[in-house]
């Protein structure tokens, strides 16, 4: 008999959760930030989902959120036409960066000195966080709102996905477009994995893997339902995806075979990401919750102590991290 997947449910948000991101592994563990339409991004302990704090200051829906590698800084993108940088230890707002339209995406360089932003005004902006008086560098080229923008190739290049049905690769120094991928529908999500330079793109029911430097297709998989987000395991053994049918799907990366599917959310899944150690993946949903799922069901890890078959009788979900 297969062991039952018991997700940890992280409450606290009052509107749909639309983005999430993990930090790297720090001396204090790793951390998870969530972006929500309630305008109140939250920081949690990554392995347990325990609530640490809420970043207060935005006056509209928060569409994007990220942490730097050591989890000392957070950045958020919002509908109030700002991106904000936060001290994630104290929770204090450090910078508010004005934009001309809704901001959808934020991403730190590896040294945390520059912030890449993008959104509905179709521009990529690079802010120098050590010289906040300087105007940001701007890169134009997309023909519609940008959903996601990420540093890649040791921060020498930028990847962007937009509603113009393209994913584009840009050179940071020349600020010129290097290559473009065109799709027959809008890209719903994009994840970049530095180890192996892999780009994960979702559109429609498709999960596609590309070489991030050449934008050459590596492999492609089809899911049973429209997918909003996908994430590749750090060891590249599995990938997970979630979308419109409320389910989380786990696939074998080598064969693209569907291994498992779980329904825990009560609304479409908007975002899913593996933790930096690969032991769990987090999902955020229209239902206002985040859920943490074990990669290897039945393993003792974080709040999961269930290793014996007797635990299968316990069908209730674990609760974690309510502020």
C-alpha positions in Angstrom: 0.0 0.0 0.0 1.4 3.4 -1.0 2.0 5.9 1.9 -0.3 8.8 2.1 1.1 12.3 1.2 0.1 14.6 4.1 0.8 18.2 3.1 1.5 20.9 5.7 -1.0 23.7 5.2 0.3 27.2 5.8 -2.5 29.7 6.6 -2.5 33.4 7.1 -3.1 34.9 3.7 -6.6 36.2 2.9 -6.4 36.2 -1.0 -4.9 34.0 -3.7 -1.1 33.2 -3.3 0.4 34.0 -6.7 4.2 33.6 -6.2 6.7 32.0 -3.9 10.4 31.6 -3.6 13.0 29.9 -1.4 16.3 31.3 -0.2 19.5 29.2 -0.3 20.5 27.1 2.6 21.8 29.3 5.4 23.3 28.6 8.9 19.7 29.0 10.2 18.1 26.7 7.6 16.3 27.9 4.6 13.4 30.3 4.2 10.2 30.8 2.1 8.5 34.0 0.9 5.1 34.2 -0.5 3.4 36.9 -2.7 -0.3 37.3 -2.3 -3.1 39.5 -3.7 -3.8 40.6 -0.1 -0.7 42.9 -0.4 1.0 41.3 2.6 4.0 39.1 1.6 5.0 36.6 4.3 8.3 35.0 5.4 8.3 31.5 6.7 10.8 28.9 7.9 11.2 26.8 4.7 11.2 23.3 6.1 8.3 23.6 8.5 6.2 26.5 7.0 6.3 28.2 10.4 5.3 31.9 10.1 8.2 34.3 10.9 6.8 37.7 9.8 4.7 39.8 7.3 6.2 42.6 5.3 3.8 45.6 5.6 3.9 48.6 3.3 2.4 47.7 -0.1 -1.0 49.3 -1.0 -2.0 46.7 -3.6 -1.8 43.1 -4.6 1.8 41.7 -4.5 2.5 39.7 -7.7 6.1 38.7 -7.1 8.4 38.0 -4.2 12.0 36.8 -3.8 14.8 36.3 -1.3 18.5 36.7 -1.8 20.6 33.6 -1.3 21.4 34.1 2.4 17.9 35.3 3.2 19.0 38.7 4.6 17.1 40.6 1.9 13.7 40.3 0.4 12.1 42.0 -2.6 8.5 42.3 -3.7 6.7 43.4 -6.8 3.2 45.0 -6.5 0.2 46.5 -8.2 0.9 49.8 -6.4 3.5 50.6 -9.1 6.4 49.8 -6.7 9.0 47.2 -6.1 10.2 47.2 -2.5 13.4 45.9 -0.9 13.2 44.7 2.7 15.5 43.7 5.5 14.2 40.2 6.0 15.7 39.9 9.5 14.0 43.0 11.0 11.1 43.1 8.5 11.8 46.8 7.8 11.4 48.4 4.3 14.8 49.4 3.0 13.8 50.8 -0.4 10.7 51.6 -2.4 11.4 51.7 -6.2 8.8 53.6 -8.2 7.6 52.3 -11.5 5.1 53.5 -14.1 2.8 50.5 -14.0 2.1 47.3 -12.1 5.3 45.4 -11.2 5.2 41.6 -11.6 8.7 40.3 -11.1 11.8 40.9 -8.9 15.1 39.1 -8.9 18.4 39.8 -7.0 21.9 39.3 -8.5 23.9 36.7 -6.7 25.8 39.4 -4.8 22.5 41.1 -3.9 23.8 44.4 -5.2 21.4 44.7 -8.1 17.7 44.1 -8.5 16.0 43.2 -11.8 12.3 44.2 -12.1 9.7 43.8 -14.8 5.9 44.3 -15.2 3.1 45.7 -17.2 5.0 48.6 -18.7 6.9 46.0 -20.9 10.4 47.2 -19.6 13.1 45.4 -17.8 14.8 47.6 -15.2 18.1 47.1 -13.3 18.4 49.0 -10.1 21.8 49.5 -8.4 21.0 48.9 -4.7 24.3 50.4 -3.6 23.6 53.7 -5.5 19.9 54.3 -5.1 20.0 57.8 -6.4 21.0 56.5 -9.9 18.3 56.0 -12.4 17.8 52.3 -13.3 19.0 50.8 -16.5 16.1 50.1 -18.8 15.8 47.4 -21.5 12.9 47.6 -24.0 11.8 45.1 -26.6 8.8 43.1 -25.3 5.4 43.9 -26.9 3.3 43.2 -23.9 3.4 42.9 -20.1 6.4 40.9 -18.7 5.4 38.2 -16.2 8.9 37.0 -15.1 12.4 38.2 -15.4 15.4 36.3 -14.1 19.2 36.7 -14.0 21.1 33.8 -15.6 24.6 32.8 -16.7 26.3 34.2 -13.5 24.2 37.4 -13.8 25.7 38.2 -17.3 22.4 37.6 -19.0 18.7 38.1 -18.4 15.7 35.8 -19.2 12.3 37.3 -19.6 8.8 35.9 -20.3 5.9 38.1 -21.5 2.3 38.1 -22.6 3.6 38.7 -26.2 4.1 34.9 -26.2 7.8 35.1 -26.1 10.7 34.3 -23.9 13.8 36.4 -24.5 17.5 36.2 -23.6 19.3 39.5 -23.1 22.9 40.5 -22.7 23.4 42.5 -19.5 26.4 44.5 -20.8 25.1 45.5 -24.3 21.5 45.4 -23.2 20.7 43.8 -26.5 18.4 40.8 -27.2 20.4 37.6 -27.9 17.7 35.2 -28.8 13.9 34.8 -28.7 11.6 31.8 -28.2 8.1 32.2 -29.6 5.1 30.2 -28.4 1.5 29.8 -29.7 0.1 30.9 -26.3 1.3 33.0 -23.4 3.9 31.5 -21.1 2.4 30.9 -17.7 5.7 30.5 -15.7 9.4 30.3 -16.0 12.1 28.8 -13.6 15.8 29.1 -14.0 18.2 26.5 -12.6 21.8 27.6 -12.5 23.2 24.1 -12.0 23.1 22.8 -15.6 21.8 26.1 -17.0 18.2 24.7 -17.3 15.2 26.8 -18.1 11.7 25.4 -17.2 8.8 27.0 -19.1 5.1 26.2 -18.8 2.4 27.1 -21.4 -1.0 25.5 -21.8 -0.6 21.9 -20.7 3.1 21.8 -21.6 6.1 21.7 -19.4 9.3 22.4 -21.5 12.9 22.3 -20.6 15.5 24.4 -22.4 19.2 25.1 -22.3 19.2 28.6 -20.7 22.3 29.7 -22.7 21.3 28.6 -26.2 17.5 28.4 -25.7 17.6 25.0 -27.4 14.9 22.5 -26.4 16.0 19.7 -24.1 12.8 17.9 -23.5 9.0 18.4 -23.3 6.2 16.9 -21.2 2.4 17.1 -21.3 0.2 17.3 -18.2 -3.4 16.3 -17.9 -4.6 19.9 -17.3 -3.5 23.5 -18.0 -0.3 24.2 -15.9 0.5 27.4 -14.2 3.9 26.5 -12.7 6.5 23.8 -12.7 9.8 23.2 -10.8 12.7 20.9 -11.4 14.2 19.0 -8.4 17.8 20.1 -7.6 19.2 16.7 -8.4 17.1 16.7 -11.6 15.4 13.4 -10.7 11.8 14.8 -10.7 9.8 17.8 -11.6 6.5 18.9 -10.2 3.7 21.0 -11.7 0.4 22.5 -10.7 -2.4 24.2 -12.4 -6.1 24.6 -13.1 -7.4 21.3 -11.8 -6.2 22.0 -8.2 -3.7 19.1 -8.4 0.1 18.7 -7.9 1.7 16.4 -10.4 5.1 14.7 -10.0 7.0 13.4 -13.0 10.2 11.5 -13.7 12.6 13.9 -15.4 14.3 11.2 -17.4 11.2 9.6 -18.9 8.6 12.4 -18.4 6.4 9.7 -16.9 3.8 10.9 -14.4 4.6 9.3 -11.0 2.1 10.8 -8.6 -0.7 13.3 -8.4 -2.2 14.9 -5.2 -5.2 17.1 -4.6 -4.9 19.2 -1.5 -5.8 22.7 -2.7 -9.4 24.0 -3.1 -8.5 26.2 -6.1 -6.1 26.4 -9.0 -2.4 26.1 -8.2 -0.6 29.3 -9.2 3.0 28.5 -8.1 5.2 25.6 -7.1 8.9 25.4 -6.2 11.3 22.8 -4.8 13.2 23.6 -1.6 16.9 24.1 -2.1 17.7 20.7 -0.5 15.0 19.0 -2.6 13.3 17.4 0.4 10.0 19.2 -0.2 8.1 21.4 -2.7 5.8 24.3 -1.9 2.6 25.3 -3.7 0.5 28.4 -3.6 -3.1 28.6 -4.6 -6.2 30.6 -5.4 -7.5 29.2 -2.1 -5.2 31.5 -0.2 -2.9 28.8 1.3 0.6 27.5 0.8 1.1 23.8 1.1 4.4 21.9 1.7 4.7 18.4 0.2 7.3 15.8 0.8 9.4 14.7 -2.1 9.9 11.2 -0.5 6.7 10.4 1.3 7.1 8.8 4.8 10.6 10.3 5.5 11.2 12.0 8.8 11.9 15.6 7.8 10.8 19.0 9.2 7.4 18.4 10.9 6.9 15.1 9.2 7.5 12.2 11.7 5.4 9.7 9.9 7.4 6.7 9.0 5.3 3.7 10.1 2.3 2.3 8.3 0.1 3.1 11.3 0.4 6.7 10.4 -1.7 6.0 7.3 -4.8 6.0 9.4 -4.3 9.6 10.2 -6.0 11.3 7.3 -6.0 14.8 8.7 -3.7 17.4 7.3 -1.0 18.9 9.5 -1.3 22.6 10.2 1.6 25.0 10.3 2.6 28.5 10.7 -0.5 30.5 11.4 0.3 34.1 12.3 
